[in-house]
Amino acid sequence: MIVERKFVGECCTPVLVVDDIGPDAAATTSLAQRLVPFPQADNNYPGIRRVLNAEDGLAWIYVIDLLEAAKPYIAGAFDLDGFDLVEASFSLVTTPAQRLTPVQRVPHFDSVDDNFYALLHYQSQCDGTAFYRHRATGIELVTPQSVDRYVALARSEAAKAEPDYIRGSTPGFECTASIDGLARRLVAYPGRLLHSGIIPADFDGSANPANGRLTTNIFIRGHRSVPVNGK
């Protein structure tokens, strides 16, 4: 197992990368295949998503065991005393570029909560995930104070963007870092951090977990005995 904490952007936001964690990717993919077909995501995720729960048996046990194995690294990377699971799902990007909605063409954030973190567990090799700075505002981490301004400007820019996935820096966004997607690699970062999956131009969004861009997407809420900034 290889563990690395990277610091991205001008804000030096910690991003955790843990390699070779969790079960064999083929075994996890098999668990996902038992749950097909996945429903269309009900948020801005460009594809299909199967939210997991305790009734899903081995798939749920996989998530709990993964979090237990990653717990000391997550706690160390983000100075947490512990965390609670908010949601876990198997996800596949399937939306063709020309069918993307405007908001899916630009980087996004998951929450403005300081204690909300996103985890990605890759099940096969892919181009990974990138992190961004919004050029007009300098925003990398979206806060309750900046969210309205950011969303208004980002929506305006998204409406003008070509119907395609964002790749690298653009006139509206600067790419500050990227993490390759490798099988059994876990990446964790604050949900406030602007990010986007890296989807290549020739991407074929298969709905089959065996040959699609399968990831396990997990959201957690951290807690600390001493809150950030003493608040």
Short mmCIF file of the C-alpha atoms (twelve columns), coordinates in Angstrom:
data_MODEL
# 
_entry.id   MODEL 
# 
loop_
_atom_site.group_PDB 
_atom_site.id 
_atom_site.type_symbol 
_atom_site.label_atom_id 
_atom_site.label_alt_id 
_atom_site.label_comp_id 
_atom_site.label_asym_id 
_atom_site.label_seq_id 
_atom_site.Cartn_x 
_atom_site.Cartn_y 
_atom_site.Cartn_z 
_atom_site.pdbx_PDB_model_num 
ATOM 1   C CA . MET A 1   0.000   0.000  0.000   1 
ATOM 2   C CA . ILE A 2   1.331   3.434  -0.985  1 
ATOM 3   C CA . VAL A 3   -0.052  6.534  0.770   1 
ATOM 4   C CA . GLU A 4   0.569   10.114 -0.336  1 
ATOM 5   C CA . ARG A 5   -0.888  13.457 0.698   1 
ATOM 6   C CA . LYS A 6   -0.699  16.059 -2.060  1 
ATOM 7   C CA . PHE A 7   -1.360  19.791 -1.679  1 
ATOM 8   C CA . VAL A 8   -3.116  21.328 -4.665  1 
ATOM 9   C CA . GLY A 9   -3.631  24.878 -5.869  1 
ATOM 10  C CA . GLU A 10  -2.838  28.197 -4.227  1 
ATOM 11  C CA . CYS A 11  -4.908  27.115 -1.212  1 
ATOM 12  C CA . CYS A 12  -2.624  24.078 -0.718  1 
ATOM 13  C CA . THR A 13  -5.684  21.906 -0.175  1 
ATOM 14  C CA . PRO A 14  -4.795  18.367 0.964   1 
ATOM 15  C CA . VAL A 15  -5.745  15.519 -1.353  1 
ATOM 16  C CA . LEU A 16  -5.181  11.961 -0.166  1 
ATOM 17  C CA . VAL A 17  -4.069  9.194  -2.549  1 
ATOM 18  C CA . VAL A 18  -3.913  5.584  -1.331  1 
ATOM 19  C CA . ASP A 19  -2.858  2.880  -3.778  1 
ATOM 20  C CA . ASP A 20  -3.551  -0.858 -3.584  1 
ATOM 21  C CA . ILE A 21  -6.344  -0.595 -1.065  1 
ATOM 22  C CA . GLY A 22  -9.509  -2.673 -0.998  1 
ATOM 23  C CA . PRO A 23  -10.293 -6.008 -2.631  1 
ATOM 24  C CA . ASP A 24  -9.199  -7.095 -6.074  1 
ATOM 25  C CA . ALA A 25  -10.836 -4.801 -8.636  1 
ATOM 26  C CA . ALA A 26  -12.338 -7.768 -10.497 1 
ATOM 27  C CA . ALA A 27  -14.104 -8.845 -7.299  1 
ATOM 28  C CA . THR A 28  -15.530 -5.358 -6.747  1 
ATOM 29  C CA . THR A 29  -16.616 -5.156 -10.374 1 
ATOM 30  C CA . SER A 30  -18.403 -8.468 -9.938  1 
ATOM 31  C CA . LEU A 31  -20.291 -7.014 -6.984  1 
ATOM 32  C CA . ALA A 32  -21.349 -4.072 -9.157  1 
ATOM 33  C CA . GLN A 33  -22.468 -6.339 -11.978 1 
ATOM 34  C CA . ARG A 34  -24.881 -8.082 -9.632  1 
ATOM 35  C CA . LEU A 35  -26.691 -4.759 -9.139  1 
ATOM 36  C CA . VAL A 36  -27.230 -3.732 -12.767 1 
ATOM 37  C CA . PRO A 37  -28.996 -1.969 -14.306 1 
ATOM 38  C CA . PHE A 38  -28.006 1.221  -12.465 1 
ATOM 39  C CA . PRO A 39  -30.569 4.052  -12.482 1 
ATOM 40  C CA . GLN A 40  -29.833 7.442  -13.990 1 
ATOM 41  C CA . ALA A 41  -28.198 9.726  -11.435 1 
ATOM 42  C CA . ASP A 42  -30.661 12.172 -9.933  1 
ATOM 43  C CA . ASN A 43  -28.112 14.973 -9.607  1 
ATOM 44  C CA . ASN A 44  -25.632 16.511 -12.049 1 
ATOM 45  C CA . TYR A 45  -23.486 13.389 -12.303 1 
ATOM 46  C CA . PRO A 46  -23.167 12.601 -16.053 1 
ATOM 47  C CA . GLY A 47  -24.187 8.994  -15.959 1 
ATOM 48  C CA . ILE A 48  -25.739 6.229  -13.908 1 
ATOM 49  C CA . ARG A 49  -25.383 5.529  -10.213 1 
ATOM 50  C CA . ARG A 50  -26.448 2.751  -7.844  1 
ATOM 51  C CA . VAL A 51  -26.643 4.001  -4.259  1 
ATOM 52  C CA . LEU A 52  -25.679 1.260  -1.808  1 
ATOM 53  C CA . ASN A 53  -27.169 0.328  1.549   1 
ATOM 54  C CA . ALA A 54  -26.970 -2.422 4.153   1 
ATOM 55  C CA . GLU A 55  -29.436 -4.564 2.188   1 
ATOM 56  C CA . ASP A 56  -26.880 -4.913 -0.614  1 
ATOM 57  C CA . GLY A 57  -24.954 -7.539 1.313   1 
ATOM 58  C CA . LEU A 58  -21.396 -8.041 0.082   1 
ATOM 59  C CA . ALA A 59  -21.327 -4.721 -1.773  1 
ATOM 60  C CA . TRP A 60  -22.130 -2.894 1.456   1 
ATOM 61  C CA . ILE A 61  -19.569 -4.935 3.406   1 
ATOM 62  C CA . TYR A 62  -16.969 -3.948 0.791   1 
ATOM 63  C CA . VAL A 63  -17.681 -0.237 1.429   1 
ATOM 64  C CA . ILE A 64  -17.522 -0.598 5.216   1 
ATOM 65  C CA . ASP A 65  -14.293 -2.620 5.049   1 
ATOM 66  C CA . LEU A 66  -12.755 -0.093 2.643   1 
ATOM 67  C CA . LEU A 67  -13.545 2.792  4.986   1 
ATOM 68  C CA . GLU A 68  -12.155 0.881  7.947   1 
ATOM 69  C CA . ALA A 69  -8.893  0.204  6.080   1 
ATOM 70  C CA . ALA A 70  -8.647  3.835  4.948   1 
ATOM 71  C CA . LYS A 71  -9.708  5.370  8.275   1 
ATOM 72  C CA . PRO A 72  -6.233  6.132  9.692   1 
ATOM 73  C CA . TYR A 73  -5.077  7.694  6.421   1 
ATOM 74  C CA . ILE A 74  -8.219  9.823  6.054   1 
ATOM 75  C CA . ALA A 75  -7.950  10.962 9.668   1 
ATOM 76  C CA . GLY A 76  -4.289  11.868 9.249   1 
ATOM 77  C CA . ALA A 77  -4.694  13.641 5.914   1 
ATOM 78  C CA . PHE A 78  -7.541  15.895 7.083   1 
ATOM 79  C CA . ASP A 79  -6.881  16.103 10.849  1 
ATOM 80  C CA . LEU A 80  -10.073 14.245 11.743  1 
ATOM 81  C CA . ASP A 81  -10.924 12.320 14.878  1 
ATOM 82  C CA . GLY A 82  -13.368 10.219 12.892  1 
ATOM 83  C CA . PHE A 83  -16.088 10.378 10.286  1 
ATOM 84  C CA . ASP A 84  -19.578 9.202  9.440   1 
ATOM 85  C CA . LEU A 85  -20.650 7.655  6.155   1 
ATOM 86  C CA . VAL A 86  -23.124 9.860  4.278   1 
ATOM 87  C CA . GLU A 87  -23.553 7.933  1.021   1 
ATOM 88  C CA . ALA A 88  -21.833 5.305  -1.103  1 
ATOM 89  C CA . SER A 89  -22.562 4.252  -4.667  1 
ATOM 90  C CA . PHE A 90  -21.257 2.454  -7.715  1 
ATOM 91  C CA . SER A 91  -21.072 4.999  -10.558 1 
ATOM 92  C CA . LEU A 92  -20.490 4.923  -14.309 1 
ATOM 93  C CA . VAL A 93  -20.009 7.960  -16.546 1 
ATOM 94  C CA . THR A 94  -22.202 7.259  -19.592 1 
ATOM 95  C CA . THR A 95  -23.391 10.615 -20.975 1 
ATOM 96  C CA . PRO A 96  -22.089 11.470 -24.475 1 
ATOM 97  C CA . ALA A 97  -20.361 14.839 -24.653 1 
ATOM 98  C CA . GLN A 98  -22.971 16.332 -26.981 1 
ATOM 99  C CA . ARG A 99  -25.734 15.536 -24.462 1 
ATOM 100 C CA . LEU A 100 -24.120 17.226 -21.469 1 
ATOM 101 C CA . THR A 101 -26.119 19.928 -19.737 1 
ATOM 102 C CA . PRO A 102 -24.283 23.249 -19.305 1 
ATOM 103 C CA . VAL A 103 -23.510 22.597 -15.634 1 
ATOM 104 C CA . GLN A 104 -21.866 19.269 -16.550 1 
ATOM 105 C CA . ARG A 105 -19.365 21.044 -18.796 1 
ATOM 106 C CA . VAL A 106 -17.541 22.838 -15.972 1 
ATOM 107 C CA . PRO A 107 -15.930 21.785 -12.671 1 
ATOM 108 C CA . HIS A 108 -18.264 21.257 -9.739  1 
ATOM 109 C CA . PHE A 109 -18.248 20.973 -5.946  1 
ATOM 110 C CA . ASP A 110 -20.135 18.529 -3.724  1 
ATOM 111 C CA . SER A 111 -20.857 20.662 -0.655  1 
ATOM 112 C CA . VAL A 112 -19.851 23.906 1.050   1 
ATOM 113 C CA . ASP A 113 -19.588 22.087 4.405   1 
ATOM 114 C CA . ASP A 114 -16.042 22.246 5.867   1 
ATOM 115 C CA . ASN A 115 -16.428 18.700 7.144   1 
ATOM 116 C CA . PHE A 116 -17.759 17.058 3.980   1 
ATOM 117 C CA . TYR A 117 -15.312 14.874 2.023   1 
ATOM 118 C CA . ALA A 118 -15.517 12.950 -1.234  1 
ATOM 119 C CA . LEU A 119 -13.792 9.611  -1.820  1 
ATOM 120 C CA . LEU A 120 -13.294 7.862  -5.150  1 
ATOM 121 C CA . HIS A 121 -12.230 4.226  -5.369  1 
ATOM 122 C CA . TYR A 122 -11.267 3.402  -8.950  1 
ATOM 123 C CA . GLN A 123 -11.984 -0.100 -10.233 1 
ATOM 124 C CA . SER A 124 -10.113 0.179  -13.543 1 
ATOM 125 C CA . GLN A 125 -7.572  2.403  -15.189 1 
ATOM 126 C CA . CYS A 126 -8.911  5.718  -16.479 1 
ATOM 127 C CA . ASP A 127 -7.755  9.307  -16.920 1 
ATOM 128 C CA . GLY A 128 -8.727  10.149 -13.349 1 
ATOM 129 C CA . THR A 129 -9.799  13.384 -11.694 1 
ATOM 130 C CA . ALA A 130 -8.659  16.998 -11.997 1 
ATOM 131 C CA . PHE A 131 -8.894  19.985 -9.654  1 
ATOM 132 C CA . TYR A 132 -9.488  23.578 -10.683 1 
ATOM 133 C CA . ARG A 133 -9.347  27.277 -9.871  1 
ATOM 134 C CA . HIS A 134 -12.077 29.579 -11.211 1 
ATOM 135 C CA . ARG A 135 -10.122 32.302 -12.991 1 
ATOM 136 C CA . ALA A 136 -12.610 35.162 -12.599 1 
ATOM 137 C CA . THR A 137 -12.882 34.794 -8.820  1 
ATOM 138 C CA . GLY A 138 -9.775  32.802 -7.853  1 
ATOM 139 C CA . ILE A 139 -12.058 30.318 -6.106  1 
ATOM 140 C CA . GLU A 140 -10.739 26.811 -5.548  1 
ATOM 141 C CA . LEU A 141 -12.743 25.990 -2.403  1 
ATOM 142 C CA . VAL A 142 -16.388 27.032 -2.452  1 
ATOM 143 C CA . THR A 143 -17.668 28.441 0.852   1 
ATOM 144 C CA . PRO A 144 -21.103 29.509 2.114   1 
ATOM 145 C CA . GLN A 145 -19.962 33.090 1.559   1 
ATOM 146 C CA . SER A 146 -18.782 32.567 -2.039  1 
ATOM 147 C CA . VAL A 147 -21.240 29.968 -3.329  1 
ATOM 148 C CA . ASP A 148 -23.864 32.344 -4.760  1 
ATOM 149 C CA . ARG A 149 -21.294 34.427 -6.606  1 
ATOM 150 C CA . TYR A 150 -19.480 31.377 -7.927  1 
ATOM 151 C CA . VAL A 151 -22.633 29.591 -9.109  1 
ATOM 152 C CA . ALA A 152 -23.925 32.665 -10.932 1 
ATOM 153 C CA . LEU A 153 -20.664 33.214 -12.802 1 
ATOM 154 C CA . ALA A 154 -20.073 29.512 -13.482 1 
ATOM 155 C CA . ARG A 155 -23.574 29.116 -14.920 1 
ATOM 156 C CA . SER A 156 -22.955 32.006 -17.255 1 
ATOM 157 C CA . GLU A 157 -19.661 30.524 -18.448 1 
ATOM 158 C CA . ALA A 158 -21.137 27.022 -18.722 1 
ATOM 159 C CA . ALA A 159 -23.899 28.281 -21.005 1 
ATOM 160 C CA . LYS A 160 -21.214 29.500 -23.440 1 
ATOM 161 C CA . ALA A 161 -19.036 26.382 -23.221 1 
ATOM 162 C CA . GLU A 162 -18.830 23.835 -26.015 1 
ATOM 163 C CA . PRO A 163 -20.887 20.671 -25.379 1 
ATOM 164 C CA . ASP A 164 -17.936 18.667 -24.106 1 
ATOM 165 C CA . TYR A 165 -16.262 17.497 -20.924 1 
ATOM 166 C CA . ILE A 166 -13.681 19.874 -19.502 1 
ATOM 167 C CA . ARG A 167 -10.089 18.744 -20.020 1 
ATOM 168 C CA . GLY A 168 -7.228  20.744 -18.576 1 
ATOM 169 C CA . SER A 169 -7.168  24.518 -18.347 1 
ATOM 170 C CA . THR A 170 -9.701  26.654 -20.202 1 
ATOM 171 C CA . PRO A 171 -10.326 30.412 -20.420 1 
ATOM 172 C CA . GLY A 172 -12.668 30.091 -17.428 1 
ATOM 173 C CA . PHE A 173 -10.824 27.559 -15.276 1 
ATOM 174 C CA . GLU A 174 -7.200  26.736 -14.478 1 
ATOM 175 C CA . CYS A 175 -6.377  23.103 -13.811 1 
ATOM 176 C CA . THR A 176 -4.295  23.051 -10.609 1 
ATOM 177 C CA . ALA A 177 -3.625  19.293 -10.368 1 
ATOM 178 C CA . SER A 178 -4.755  15.928 -11.650 1 
ATOM 179 C CA . ILE A 179 -4.718  12.389 -10.269 1 
ATOM 180 C CA . ASP A 180 -4.577  9.363  -12.566 1 
ATOM 181 C CA . GLY A 181 -7.267  6.736  -12.105 1 
ATOM 182 C CA . LEU A 182 -5.723  3.365  -11.283 1 
ATOM 183 C CA . ALA A 183 -7.451  0.183  -10.212 1 
ATOM 184 C CA . ARG A 184 -7.664  -0.006 -6.398  1 
ATOM 185 C CA . ARG A 185 -6.587  3.623  -5.998  1 
ATOM 186 C CA . LEU A 186 -8.513  5.669  -3.424  1 
ATOM 187 C CA . VAL A 187 -8.571  9.457  -3.766  1 
ATOM 188 C CA . ALA A 188 -10.089 11.663 -1.049  1 
ATOM 189 C CA . TYR A 189 -10.558 15.438 -1.001  1 
ATOM 190 C CA . PRO A 190 -12.785 18.129 0.530   1 
ATOM 191 C CA . GLY A 191 -16.182 18.308 -1.159  1 
ATOM 192 C CA . ARG A 192 -15.747 22.101 -1.398  1 
ATOM 193 C CA . LEU A 193 -12.827 21.710 -3.817  1 
ATOM 194 C CA . LEU A 194 -13.643 22.365 -7.489  1 
ATOM 195 C CA . HIS A 195 -13.081 19.181 -9.452  1 
ATOM 196 C CA . SER A 196 -14.132 17.164 -12.483 1 
ATOM 197 C CA . GLY A 197 -13.575 13.712 -13.875 1 
ATOM 198 C CA . ILE A 198 -11.151 13.622 -16.801 1 
ATOM 199 C CA . ILE A 199 -13.104 12.179 -19.698 1 
ATOM 200 C CA . PRO A 200 -11.161 11.705 -22.972 1 
ATOM 201 C CA . ALA A 201 -12.473 12.901 -26.315 1 
ATOM 202 C CA . ASP A 202 -12.870 9.347  -27.615 1 
ATOM 203 C CA . PHE A 203 -14.664 8.148  -24.475 1 
ATOM 204 C CA . ASP A 204 -17.250 5.404  -24.915 1 
ATOM 205 C CA . GLY A 205 -19.503 5.594  -21.884 1 
ATOM 206 C CA . SER A 206 -20.384 1.953  -21.360 1 
ATOM 207 C CA . ALA A 207 -23.123 1.091  -18.868 1 
ATOM 208 C CA . ASN A 208 -21.468 -2.275 -18.217 1 
ATOM 209 C CA . PRO A 209 -19.347 -2.289 -15.028 1 
ATOM 210 C CA . ALA A 210 -17.021 -4.816 -16.655 1 
ATOM 211 C CA . ASN A 211 -15.787 -2.374 -19.300 1 
ATOM 212 C CA . GLY A 212 -17.101 1.031  -18.203 1 
ATOM 213 C CA . ARG A 213 -15.548 3.785  -16.076 1 
ATOM 214 C CA . LEU A 214 -16.589 2.165  -12.800 1 
ATOM 215 C CA . THR A 215 -15.869 4.011  -9.571  1 
ATOM 216 C CA . THR A 216 -17.107 3.698  -6.034  1 
ATOM 217 C CA . ASN A 217 -18.167 7.185  -4.957  1 
ATOM 218 C CA . ILE A 218 -18.320 7.757  -1.211  1 
ATOM 219 C CA . PHE A 219 -19.219 10.831 0.803   1 
ATOM 220 C CA . ILE A 220 -18.301 11.182 4.469   1 
ATOM 221 C CA . ARG A 221 -18.722 13.856 7.134   1 
ATOM 222 C CA . GLY A 222 -15.712 14.277 9.379   1 
ATOM 223 C CA . HIS A 223 -15.640 15.340 13.008  1 
ATOM 224 C CA . ARG A 224 -12.952 16.822 15.206  1 
ATOM 225 C CA . SER A 225 -12.578 17.413 18.931  1 
ATOM 226 C CA . VAL A 226 -11.147 20.828 18.058  1 
ATOM 227 C CA . PRO A 227 -13.026 22.389 15.097  1 
ATOM 228 C CA . VAL A 228 -11.142 24.018 12.211  1 
ATOM 229 C CA . ASN A 229 -9.953  27.549 13.108  1 
ATOM 230 C CA . GLY A 230 -11.225 27.005 16.631  1 
ATOM 231 C CA . LYS A 231 -14.846 27.595 15.547  1 
# 
